[in-house]
Amino acid sequence: MVGELAGNYSTVVLMFAFGIVAMGPALIVSRMISPRKQSNPVKFLPMECGQVPSGEGRTHFMMQYYPYILMFVVFDVMAIFLYAWGSSLLELPRSATLPMMGFLAIMFGAMAPALYLSGKRRIW
């Protein structure tokens, strides 16, 4: 049993070891080619497309689009799982329909506040 368990994780351990071994030369090479001194202080300032930034870095987020964002995420997740379920629907037993209906109920339940907010604010 121990040998079988070790065989299952041997690929993971091998990839982890490779990552550790590859990290050493990468750190050494980056240390060798990095600049030793700061030649120009302007070079290390934060820039926005070559321009010196002006104004506040943080702005107010407009919440009027929050319902749209929430509905997009819900429909996106729903589409991923519905595609996987629908592509194997003919091979699944009938009892596999009930969990999918529960999943759809949870997703539409998550979308309900977004629909409520969009109706309340008359976004539609």
FIMARGU-68752 format. One record per residue (C-alpha): x, y, z; residue number from 1. Coordinates in steps of 0.5 Angstrom, whole numbers, plus 500, padded with zeros to 3 digits. Each point is the difference from the previous one (the first is absolute). Layout:
N
<pt><x>X</x><y>Y</y><z>Z</z><num>NUM</num></pt>
...
This chain:
124
<pt><x>500</x><y>500</y><z>500</z><num>1</num></pt>
<pt><x>506</x><y>505</y><z>502</z><num>2</num></pt>
<pt><x>503</x><y>498</y><z>493</z><num>3</num></pt>
<pt><x>494</x><y>502</y><z>496</z><num>4</num></pt>
<pt><x>498</x><y>506</y><z>504</z><num>5</num></pt>
<pt><x>507</x><y>502</y><z>498</z><num>6</num></pt>
<pt><x>499</x><y>499</y><z>493</z><num>7</num></pt>
<pt><x>494</x><y>504</y><z>500</z><num>8</num></pt>
<pt><x>504</x><y>506</y><z>503</z><num>9</num></pt>
<pt><x>507</x><y>499</y><z>496</z><num>10</num></pt>
<pt><x>498</x><y>505</y><z>494</z><num>11</num></pt>
<pt><x>498</x><y>505</y><z>505</z><num>12</num></pt>
<pt><x>506</x><y>499</y><z>504</z><num>13</num></pt>
<pt><x>505</x><y>500</y><z>494</z><num>14</num></pt>
<pt><x>497</x><y>507</y><z>497</z><num>15</num></pt>
<pt><x>500</x><y>503</y><z>507</z><num>16</num></pt>
<pt><x>508</x><y>498</y><z>500</z><num>17</num></pt>
<pt><x>501</x><y>502</y><z>493</z><num>18</num></pt>
<pt><x>497</x><y>507</y><z>502</z><num>19</num></pt>
<pt><x>505</x><y>501</y><z>506</z><num>20</num></pt>
<pt><x>506</x><y>498</y><z>496</z><num>21</num></pt>
<pt><x>498</x><y>505</y><z>495</z><num>22</num></pt>
<pt><x>499</x><y>505</y><z>505</z><num>23</num></pt>
<pt><x>507</x><y>500</y><z>502</z><num>24</num></pt>
<pt><x>503</x><y>502</y><z>493</z><num>25</num></pt>
<pt><x>495</x><y>505</y><z>498</z><num>26</num></pt>
<pt><x>501</x><y>504</y><z>507</z><num>27</num></pt>
<pt><x>507</x><y>500</y><z>498</z><num>28</num></pt>
<pt><x>500</x><y>502</y><z>493</z><num>29</num></pt>
<pt><x>495</x><y>506</y><z>502</z><num>30</num></pt>
<pt><x>505</x><y>502</y><z>506</z><num>31</num></pt>
<pt><x>505</x><y>500</y><z>495</z><num>32</num></pt>
<pt><x>497</x><y>504</y><z>494</z><num>33</num></pt>
<pt><x>496</x><y>505</y><z>505</z><num>34</num></pt>
<pt><x>502</x><y>507</y><z>500</z><num>35</num></pt>
<pt><x>505</x><y>502</y><z>506</z><num>36</num></pt>
<pt><x>499</x><y>507</y><z>501</z><num>37</num></pt>
<pt><x>494</x><y>505</y><z>499</z><num>38</num></pt>
<pt><x>503</x><y>504</y><z>494</z><num>39</num></pt>
<pt><x>494</x><y>504</y><z>499</z><num>40</num></pt>
<pt><x>494</x><y>501</y><z>505</z><num>41</num></pt>
<pt><x>495</x><y>502</y><z>495</z><num>42</num></pt>
<pt><x>501</x><y>493</y><z>497</z><num>43</num></pt>
<pt><x>497</x><y>497</y><z>507</z><num>44</num></pt>
<pt><x>494</x><y>505</y><z>500</z><num>45</num></pt>
<pt><x>493</x><y>497</y><z>499</z><num>46</num></pt>
<pt><x>497</x><y>502</y><z>493</z><num>47</num></pt>
<pt><x>494</x><y>500</y><z>496</z><num>48</num></pt>
<pt><x>501</x><y>498</y><z>493</z><num>49</num></pt>
<pt><x>507</x><y>505</y><z>501</z><num>50</num></pt>
<pt><x>496</x><y>505</y><z>503</z><num>51</num></pt>
<pt><x>501</x><y>502</y><z>507</z><num>52</num></pt>
<pt><x>494</x><y>499</y><z>504</z><num>53</num></pt>
<pt><x>496</x><y>505</y><z>503</z><num>54</num></pt>
<pt><x>494</x><y>500</y><z>505</z><num>55</num></pt>
<pt><x>497</x><y>495</y><z>504</z><num>56</num></pt>
<pt><x>502</x><y>493</y><z>499</z><num>57</num></pt>
<pt><x>493</x><y>497</y><z>503</z><num>58</num></pt>
<pt><x>494</x><y>502</y><z>497</z><num>59</num></pt>
<pt><x>492</x><y>499</y><z>502</z><num>60</num></pt>
<pt><x>498</x><y>494</y><z>497</z><num>61</num></pt>
<pt><x>493</x><y>501</y><z>496</z><num>62</num></pt>
<pt><x>495</x><y>495</y><z>503</z><num>63</num></pt>
<pt><x>495</x><y>500</y><z>495</z><num>64</num></pt>
<pt><x>503</x><y>495</y><z>496</z><num>65</num></pt>
<pt><x>500</x><y>495</y><z>506</z><num>66</num></pt>
<pt><x>494</x><y>496</y><z>498</z><num>67</num></pt>
<pt><x>503</x><y>499</y><z>493</z><num>68</num></pt>
<pt><x>506</x><y>498</y><z>502</z><num>69</num></pt>
<pt><x>497</x><y>495</y><z>505</z><num>70</num></pt>
<pt><x>495</x><y>497</y><z>495</z><num>71</num></pt>
<pt><x>506</x><y>499</y><z>495</z><num>72</num></pt>
<pt><x>504</x><y>496</y><z>505</z><num>73</num></pt>
<pt><x>494</x><y>496</y><z>502</z><num>74</num></pt>
<pt><x>498</x><y>498</y><z>492</z><num>75</num></pt>
<pt><x>508</x><y>499</y><z>499</z><num>76</num></pt>
<pt><x>500</x><y>495</y><z>505</z><num>77</num></pt>
<pt><x>494</x><y>497</y><z>499</z><num>78</num></pt>
<pt><x>502</x><y>499</y><z>492</z><num>79</num></pt>
<pt><x>506</x><y>496</y><z>502</z><num>80</num></pt>
<pt><x>496</x><y>495</y><z>504</z><num>81</num></pt>
<pt><x>494</x><y>500</y><z>496</z><num>82</num></pt>
<pt><x>505</x><y>498</y><z>494</z><num>83</num></pt>
<pt><x>503</x><y>495</y><z>503</z><num>84</num></pt>
<pt><x>494</x><y>497</y><z>503</z><num>85</num></pt>
<pt><x>496</x><y>501</y><z>493</z><num>86</num></pt>
<pt><x>506</x><y>496</y><z>496</z><num>87</num></pt>
<pt><x>499</x><y>494</y><z>504</z><num>88</num></pt>
<pt><x>493</x><y>500</y><z>501</z><num>89</num></pt>
<pt><x>498</x><y>494</y><z>496</z><num>90</num></pt>
<pt><x>505</x><y>496</y><z>504</z><num>91</num></pt>
<pt><x>498</x><y>502</y><z>507</z><num>92</num></pt>
<pt><x>495</x><y>497</y><z>504</z><num>93</num></pt>
<pt><x>493</x><y>503</y><z>501</z><num>94</num></pt>
<pt><x>502</x><y>501</y><z>507</z><num>95</num></pt>
<pt><x>505</x><y>505</y><z>498</z><num>96</num></pt>
<pt><x>495</x><y>505</y><z>498</z><num>97</num></pt>
<pt><x>498</x><y>502</y><z>507</z><num>98</num></pt>
<pt><x>507</x><y>502</y><z>502</z><num>99</num></pt>
<pt><x>500</x><y>505</y><z>494</z><num>100</num></pt>
<pt><x>493</x><y>503</y><z>502</z><num>101</num></pt>
<pt><x>503</x><y>501</y><z>507</z><num>102</num></pt>
<pt><x>506</x><y>504</y><z>497</z><num>103</num></pt>
<pt><x>496</x><y>504</y><z>495</z><num>104</num></pt>
<pt><x>495</x><y>502</y><z>506</z><num>105</num></pt>
<pt><x>507</x><y>502</y><z>504</z><num>106</num></pt>
<pt><x>502</x><y>504</y><z>494</z><num>107</num></pt>
<pt><x>493</x><y>503</y><z>499</z><num>108</num></pt>
<pt><x>500</x><y>502</y><z>507</z><num>109</num></pt>
<pt><x>507</x><y>503</y><z>500</z><num>110</num></pt>
<pt><x>497</x><y>504</y><z>494</z><num>111</num></pt>
<pt><x>494</x><y>502</y><z>503</z><num>112</num></pt>
<pt><x>503</x><y>506</y><z>504</z><num>113</num></pt>
<pt><x>503</x><y>503</y><z>494</z><num>114</num></pt>
<pt><x>493</x><y>500</y><z>496</z><num>115</num></pt>
<pt><x>497</x><y>503</y><z>506</z><num>116</num></pt>
<pt><x>505</x><y>506</y><z>500</z><num>117</num></pt>
<pt><x>500</x><y>501</y><z>493</z><num>118</num></pt>
<pt><x>492</x><y>500</y><z>500</z><num>119</num></pt>
<pt><x>501</x><y>505</y><z>506</z><num>120</num></pt>
<pt><x>504</x><y>505</y><z>497</z><num>121</num></pt>
<pt><x>497</x><y>499</y><z>493</z><num>122</num></pt>
<pt><x>506</x><y>498</y><z>496</z><num>123</num></pt>
<pt><x>496</x><y>496</y><z>495</z><num>124</num></pt>
